[in-house]
Amino acid sequence: MGAWPDAVAFSPNGRWLVVANEGEPSGDYSIDPEGSITVIDLRTSVQVAEARTISLDLDEGQRAGLRVFGPGATVAQDLEPESVALLTS
């Protein structure tokens, strides 16, 4: 799981749990964890659930036009997901 889990959403069928990991820095930025998204696979069972964390760090080509505010921060440290939503078709 990533730093500072902030919000969770279950898929409509209950097979997936998605977590927004805010990664908010301390007031003086001495601690500035990366924001991320964790996807937990509950298809088998809760006891053997698998979790994968998705980094929000973008390479140069993907981050064109994004502004980073934290002093010395990477894009992943500056992005702080607050919530998640799952759409169904």
C-alpha positions in Angstrom: 0.0 0.0 0.0 1.2 3.5 -0.7 1.6 6.4 1.8 -1.4 7.9 3.5 -4.3 5.9 2.1 -7.1 8.5 1.7 -10.1 6.9 0.0 -11.3 3.5 -1.2 -13.8 2.2 -3.7 -15.0 -1.3 -4.4 -15.9 -2.5 -7.9 -19.6 -3.1 -8.3 -19.0 -6.9 -8.3 -16.8 -6.7 -5.1 -13.8 -8.3 -6.8 -11.5 -5.2 -6.8 -10.7 -2.6 -4.2 -9.0 0.6 -5.3 -7.2 2.9 -2.9 -6.0 6.5 -3.4 -2.7 6.9 -1.5 -2.5 10.7 -1.0 1.2 10.8 0.0 0.8 14.3 1.5 4.1 15.9 2.6 4.8 17.2 6.1 4.5 21.0 6.5 8.2 21.6 6.0 8.5 19.0 3.2 11.1 17.1 5.2 9.0 14.1 4.5 7.3 14.0 1.0 6.1 10.5 0.0 4.9 9.7 -3.4 1.2 9.7 -4.2 -0.1 6.5 -5.8 -3.0 4.2 -6.5 -3.3 0.6 -5.1 -5.5 -2.0 -6.8 -6.3 -5.0 -4.6 -7.5 -8.2 -6.3 -10.2 -9.9 -4.2 -11.3 -12.4 -6.8 -9.8 -15.4 -5.0 -10.5 -14.4 -1.4 -9.6 -11.7 1.2 -7.0 -14.1 2.8 -5.0 -14.4 -0.4 -5.7 -11.0 -2.0 -2.9 -9.5 -4.2 -2.1 -5.8 -4.2 -0.3 -3.8 -6.8 0.6 -0.2 -6.4 0.7 2.1 -9.4 3.3 4.8 -9.4 2.2 8.3 -10.5 5.8 9.2 -11.6 5.7 10.3 -15.2 8.6 10.4 -17.6 9.5 13.6 -19.4 7.2 13.0 -22.4 4.2 12.3 -20.2 4.5 15.3 -17.9 4.7 18.1 -20.5 2.8 21.0 -19.1 2.6 19.7 -15.5 3.9 22.1 -12.9 5.6 20.7 -9.8 5.2 22.8 -6.7 7.0 20.9 -3.9 10.6 22.0 -3.4 12.8 19.4 -5.2 9.8 17.1 -5.7 9.1 14.6 -8.4 5.8 14.5 -10.2 4.8 11.4 -8.1 5.6 13.3 -4.9 3.5 16.3 -6.0 0.4 14.4 -7.2 -1.8 13.6 -4.2 -4.9 11.6 -5.2 -7.8 12.4 -2.9 -10.4 9.9 -4.2 -11.0 7.1 -6.6 -14.1 6.2 -8.7 -14.8 3.1 -10.7 -16.9 3.3 -13.8 -19.0 0.5 -15.2 -20.0 0.0 -18.8 
